[in-house]
């Protein structure tokens, strides 16, 4: 699997000295679970993990169960009770473009 540039840059920025371990965790998971192999899902997982390897593992597991969960958590705000969720990010786009002009 080839990981595209914006994802590699984000992993390096967020995980620092643990970037190689984070990349290995992602690649191992993607190899085992084919439907995790989309840039959108990978970006959502990385965004949610915020540089924490333990959180990365948990979000990979959540995505393995249902990718829609991590996409909802990463791309939408207002997920608390009595709020209407609003899409604020689109991880179909690279990290540097994901918050620009989001349309539902």
C-alpha positions as CSV (number, residue, x, y, z in Angstrom):
1,X,0.0,0.0,0.0
2,X,1.2,3.4,-0.9
3,X,0.4,6.2,1.6
4,X,0.1,9.5,-0.1
5,X,2.2,12.6,0.8
6,X,-0.2,14.6,2.9
7,X,-0.9,11.6,5.2
8,X,2.8,10.8,5.6
9,X,3.4,14.5,6.5
10,X,0.6,14.5,9.1
11,X,1.8,11.2,10.7
12,X,5.3,12.7,11.0
13,X,4.0,16.0,12.4
14,X,1.6,14.4,14.9
15,X,3.6,11.3,16.0
16,X,7.1,12.6,15.8
17,X,9.6,9.9,16.9
18,X,6.7,7.4,16.9
19,X,5.9,8.1,13.3
20,X,7.4,4.8,12.0
21,X,5.4,2.8,14.6
22,X,2.2,4.7,13.7
23,X,2.8,4.0,10.0
24,X,3.4,0.3,10.7
25,X,0.3,0.1,12.8
26,X,-1.8,1.6,10.0
27,X,-0.3,-0.5,7.2
28,X,-0.7,-3.7,9.2
29,X,-4.4,-2.9,9.8
30,X,-5.0,-1.9,6.3
31,X,-3.4,-5.1,5.0
32,X,-5.7,-7.2,7.2
33,X,-8.9,-5.2,6.6
34,X,-9.3,-4.1,3.0
35,X,-12.1,-1.6,3.5
36,X,-9.8,0.6,5.7
37,X,-7.7,1.2,2.6
38,X,-9.2,4.6,1.7
39,X,-7.5,7.9,2.2
40,X,-10.6,9.3,3.9
41,X,-10.7,6.6,6.6
42,X,-6.9,6.8,7.1
43,X,-7.1,10.6,7.5
44,X,-10.0,10.4,10.0
45,X,-8.1,7.9,12.1
46,X,-5.0,10.0,12.2
47,X,-6.9,13.2,12.9
48,X,-8.7,11.6,15.8
49,X,-5.6,10.0,17.3
50,X,-3.9,13.4,17.7
51,X,-0.4,11.8,17.9
52,X,-1.2,9.2,20.5
53,X,-0.4,5.6,19.7
54,X,-2.9,4.2,22.2
55,X,-5.7,6.3,20.6
56,X,-4.5,5.4,17.1
57,X,-5.0,1.7,18.0
58,X,-8.4,2.4,19.4
59,X,-9.6,4.4,16.4
60,X,-8.2,1.7,14.1
61,X,-10.3,-0.9,16.0
62,X,-13.3,1.4,15.8
63,X,-12.9,1.8,12.1
64,X,-12.5,-2.0,11.7
65,X,-15.9,-2.4,13.3
66,X,-17.6,0.4,11.3
67,X,-15.7,3.0,9.3
68,X,-18.7,5.4,9.5
69,X,-18.0,5.9,13.2
70,X,-14.6,7.4,12.7
71,X,-15.8,9.4,9.7
72,X,-18.6,10.9,11.8
73,X,-16.4,11.7,14.8
74,X,-13.6,13.3,12.7
75,X,-15.7,15.2,10.2
76,X,-18.6,16.5,12.3
77,X,-19.1,18.8,15.2
78,X,-22.2,19.1,17.4
79,X,-22.4,15.4,18.2
80,X,-23.5,16.0,21.8
81,X,-27.1,15.5,22.9
82,X,-29.7,17.9,21.5
83,X,-27.4,19.3,18.8
84,X,-27.7,18.8,15.0
85,X,-24.3,17.5,13.7
86,X,-22.7,19.8,11.2
87,X,-20.0,18.7,8.8
88,X,-16.9,20.9,9.4
89,X,-14.2,18.8,7.7
90,X,-14.0,16.6,4.5
91,X,-11.3,14.1,4.7
92,X,-11.8,13.1,1.1
93,X,-9.5,16.1,0.6
94,X,-5.9,16.4,1.8
95,X,-5.3,17.6,5.4
96,X,-4.5,21.2,4.3
97,X,-7.8,21.4,2.3
98,X,-10.2,19.4,4.4
99,X,-11.8,22.3,6.3
100,X,-12.3,24.6,3.3
101,X,-15.8,25.1,1.9
102,X,-17.4,22.0,3.4
103,X,-20.7,21.3,1.8
104,X,-23.2,18.8,3.2
